[in-house]
Amino acid sequence: MLTFKDNKISFDLSRCQQCGACEAVCPKGAIAMERQADGTLRVAVDHGRCIRCKRCVAVCPANKREDCSSYFEGFEAKGYFLGWNADEGVRRECSSGGVAKTIVVESLRSGVADGVYTLRRTEDFPFAEGEFYTKDNIPAYGDIPNSVYHSVPACRNIGKVGRCGRLVVVGTACQLLAMNVALRGKAAEVIRVCIFCKQQKTLGSTRFIAKMMGAEIPESLKFSARYRGTGWPGIVRVNDAKLPWNRAAALPFGRRLWTVGGCNVCGDPFGTNAGADITLMDPWKIRLENALGETLVVVHTEAGQRLLEALPGLRLEPKPFADVEAALDLTDVWRKQQLVPFFRGEGCSPAAAKAGRAEQRQRRFFVGLLEALPRMPMVFYRALCKLPDMRNKHLKR
């Protein structure tokens, strides 16, 4: 997180959301990002080159105060769909049926969008980077990564975006917040597609998953990884090893372990405060494991609905709110919002303070235990998943 005080830019890694936008907007190249051992990036400011324009502070999503007082109003009235790509091969090999990739590729192929800013797959860690696509460089489905479960500075290449009529941007809520500032004036219309996200991960999460399957991630970060694909919820692969995603993710995600610090101060996983037109998420709790996969699509605006209706190759099955409510997990989102003031070091209710301290203790316990015992039988990890969540004992909605 970047702030301006004592006439200089100050950086706080513990609240950084790893979007990379600060480096992209600096007009003097005074910001550099240095890779840490856990895969996250530390911002370094060259105060000699810095001209105090504060563009980096303006674009930083982590220093924004979110108003979540009416966050849950209107959820019953939103549009809900299960979506997938009509091509079974694409659907099977993409995360959750491939809706995110379908929006990117088909909006350009059909001329629905003049430009799209999203991720491009790379061969080196973090295996993805921001890319601006147009009708002149339409990506193939394989050019776009599946879900990535370690932090990626998606906005680092936002300077590539050229002026266009209709621009589609794809990212998590924090990335969309940064794009709202960085791309101001670049397009006549912007359609925002939010990838539902409650927690980015440090590399510790992937290191643990790799050890579960007998693989190793070297300090050089020379390894290969592919998250998801081949049905739903899919498979995670590290080098030549693989594991079903629901088994691999149960502890890191269910217990909120190895979470990027800046995610603790974000209470907007649907991207509504960032102006999202569409949110894409996994259909946990409402869909069983299957060979193809689907995405749960949440439509917030008429512009989002028009975009979806115009895309060839996208199949949408309407769903009433009652059928998808379990997957939305709104109570868990509410709990996360209650802890944002605690993690910001601000005043909060006694219940939130107790829950925040319980959260910190539980994370330290699980991370210490799992890093010490990474190759236990699967039944051991399943038993850990069934232990009570101490945070939830203090937060009652």
Salt bridges, closest charged atoms under 4 A:
ASP12 OD2 - ARG15 NE 3.73
GLU23 OE1 - ARG156 NE 2.49
GLU93 OE1 - ARG226 NH1 3.47
GLU106 OE2 - ARG109 NH1 3.23
GLU123 OE2 - ARG121 NH1 2.90
GLU129 OE2 - ARG120 NH2 2.23
GLU131 OE1 - ARG120 NE 3.58
GLU131 OE1 - LYS160 NZ 3.35
GLU189 OE1 - ARG166 NE 3.00
ASP282 OD1 - ARG228 NH2 3.07
GLU294 OE2 - ARG91 NH2 3.12
GLU294 OE2 - ARG287 NH2 3.04
GLU302 OE1 - ARG306 NH1 3.90
GLU317 OE2 - LYS319 NZ 2.83
ASP329 OD2 - LYS198 NZ 3.64
ASP329 OD1 - LYS285 NZ 3.51
ASP332 OD2 - LYS198 NZ 2.54
ASP332 OD1 - ARG335 NH1 3.93
ASP332 OD1 - ARG391 NH2 2.54
GLU346 OE2 - ARG65 NH2 2.55
GLU359 OE1 - ARG256 NH2 2.67
GLU359 OE2 - ARG363 NH2 2.90
ASP389 OD2 - ARG256 NH2 2.97
